[in-house]
Amino acid sequence: DLYESLVFLSWAFSLIHMVSYLKFKKRKNNLSAITTPSAIFTQGFATSSLLTKMHQSEILTHALQSQWLMMHVSYKDYCYCIISLGFIFLTIGIHSGAVWANEVWGSYWNWDPKETWAFITWTVFTIYFHT
Protein backbone atom coordinates (compact mmCIF):
# COMPACT_ATOMS: atom_id res chain seq x y z
CA ASP A 1 0.00 0.00 0.00
CA LEU A 2 0.97 3.66 -0.08
CA TYR A 3 2.22 3.73 3.52
CA GLU A 4 4.68 0.87 3.02
CA SER A 5 5.78 2.28 -0.33
CA LEU A 6 6.53 5.68 1.24
CA VAL A 7 8.48 4.11 4.09
CA PHE A 8 10.48 2.07 1.56
CA LEU A 9 11.11 5.20 -0.52
CA SER A 10 12.28 7.06 2.57
CA TRP A 11 14.75 4.29 3.40
CA ALA A 12 15.93 4.25 -0.21
CA PHE A 13 16.63 8.00 -0.09
CA SER A 14 18.52 7.50 3.18
CA LEU A 15 20.59 4.68 1.71
CA ILE A 16 21.42 6.72 -1.40
CA HIS A 17 22.46 9.59 0.85
CA MET A 18 24.73 7.39 2.98
CA VAL A 19 26.37 5.70 -0.01
CA SER A 20 26.99 9.01 -1.77
CA TYR A 21 28.36 10.53 1.44
CA LEU A 22 30.82 7.68 1.90
CA LYS A 23 31.85 7.69 -1.75
CA PHE A 24 32.31 11.47 -2.14
CA LYS A 25 33.51 12.31 1.37
CA LYS A 26 36.33 14.60 0.27
CA ARG A 27 34.44 16.34 -2.56
CA LYS A 28 31.34 18.51 -2.54
CA ASN A 29 28.25 16.33 -2.71
CA ASN A 30 25.20 18.00 -4.28
CA LEU A 31 23.19 14.80 -4.18
CA SER A 32 22.67 15.14 -0.42
CA ALA A 33 20.78 18.39 -1.06
CA ILE A 34 18.14 16.28 -2.80
CA THR A 35 18.16 13.05 -0.80
CA THR A 36 18.00 14.53 2.71
CA PRO A 37 14.85 16.63 2.26
CA SER A 38 13.27 13.87 0.18
CA ALA A 39 13.81 11.31 2.94
CA ILE A 40 12.47 13.66 5.59
CA PHE A 41 9.44 14.62 3.50
CA THR A 42 8.45 11.08 2.53
CA GLN A 43 8.89 9.75 6.07
CA GLY A 44 6.95 12.69 7.49
CA PHE A 45 4.12 12.25 5.01
CA ALA A 46 3.98 8.50 5.61
CA THR A 47 3.68 8.93 9.37
CA SER A 48 1.41 11.99 9.29
CA SER A 49 -2.19 11.93 10.38
CA LEU A 50 -3.28 12.27 6.75
CA LEU A 51 -2.62 8.58 6.20
CA THR A 52 -4.14 7.10 9.38
CA LYS A 53 -6.70 5.16 7.37
CA MET A 54 -3.89 3.58 5.35
CA HIS A 55 -2.40 1.97 8.46
CA GLN A 56 -5.51 -0.19 8.95
CA SER A 57 -5.62 -3.68 7.46
CA GLU A 58 -8.16 -4.48 4.77
CA ILE A 59 -9.49 -7.70 3.30
CA LEU A 60 -7.23 -8.96 0.52
CA THR A 61 -8.43 -8.82 -3.06
CA HIS A 62 -9.49 -12.06 -4.69
CA ALA A 63 -6.19 -12.33 -6.59
CA LEU A 64 -4.25 -12.31 -3.31
CA GLN A 65 -6.47 -14.84 -1.52
CA SER A 66 -4.38 -17.77 -2.61
CA GLN A 67 -2.17 -20.41 -1.05
CA TRP A 68 0.68 -19.16 -3.23
CA LEU A 69 0.74 -15.92 -1.24
CA MET A 70 1.89 -17.92 1.79
CA MET A 71 4.77 -19.31 -0.24
CA HIS A 72 5.74 -15.84 -1.45
CA VAL A 73 5.25 -13.79 1.71
CA SER A 74 5.44 -16.04 4.73
CA TYR A 75 5.01 -15.32 8.40
CA LYS A 76 7.97 -14.39 10.58
CA ASP A 77 8.27 -17.76 12.45
CA TYR A 78 7.71 -19.81 9.22
CA CYS A 79 10.34 -17.60 7.44
CA TYR A 80 12.84 -17.86 10.35
CA CYS A 81 12.70 -21.67 10.24
CA ILE A 82 13.34 -21.80 6.50
CA ILE A 83 16.17 -19.29 6.72
CA SER A 84 17.68 -21.30 9.59
CA LEU A 85 17.58 -24.42 7.46
CA GLY A 86 19.14 -22.58 4.51
CA PHE A 87 21.85 -21.18 6.79
CA ILE A 88 22.72 -24.66 8.05
CA PHE A 89 22.94 -26.06 4.51
CA LEU A 90 25.01 -23.06 3.34
CA THR A 91 27.43 -23.52 6.26
CA ILE A 92 27.79 -27.23 5.51
CA GLY A 93 28.31 -26.45 1.82
CA ILE A 94 31.00 -23.85 2.54
CA HIS A 95 32.84 -26.15 4.93
CA SER A 96 32.69 -29.17 2.64
CA GLY A 97 33.78 -27.00 -0.30
CA ALA A 98 36.74 -25.75 1.71
CA VAL A 99 37.81 -29.30 2.55
CA TRP A 100 37.47 -30.31 -1.10
CA ALA A 101 39.42 -27.23 -2.25
CA ASN A 102 42.22 -28.10 0.17
CA GLU A 103 42.46 -31.60 -1.30
CA VAL A 104 42.43 -30.36 -4.90
CA TRP A 105 44.36 -27.06 -4.77
CA GLY A 106 46.14 -27.27 -1.41
CA SER A 107 44.31 -24.28 0.08
CA TYR A 108 41.06 -24.02 1.99
CA TRP A 109 40.13 -20.56 0.67
CA ASN A 110 41.29 -18.68 -2.43
CA TRP A 111 38.86 -15.72 -2.55
CA ASP A 112 37.42 -16.97 -5.82
CA PRO A 113 34.24 -15.05 -6.85
CA LYS A 114 32.03 -18.01 -5.90
CA GLU A 115 33.76 -18.33 -2.56
CA THR A 116 33.55 -14.60 -1.94
CA TRP A 117 29.81 -14.46 -2.69
CA ALA A 118 29.20 -17.54 -0.57
CA PHE A 119 30.97 -15.76 2.29
CA ILE A 120 28.95 -12.56 1.70
CA THR A 121 25.72 -14.57 1.69
CA TRP A 122 26.75 -16.37 4.87
CA THR A 123 27.56 -13.00 6.48
CA VAL A 124 24.13 -11.60 5.54
CA PHE A 125 22.50 -14.68 7.09
CA THR A 126 24.57 -14.16 10.25
CA ILE A 127 23.62 -10.49 10.50
CA TYR A 128 19.95 -11.42 10.06
CA PHE A 129 20.12 -13.93 12.91
CA HIS A 130 21.90 -11.55 15.24
CA THR A 131 19.38 -8.78 14.66
Secondary structure, DSSP 8 states (H G I E B T S, - for coil): -HHHHHHHHHHHHHHHHHHHHHHTSSS--STHHHHHHHHHHHHHHHHSGGGGGGGS-----GGG-SHHHHHHS--HHHHHHHHHHHHHHHHHHHHHHHHHHHHHHS-S----HHHHHHHHHHHHHHHHHH-
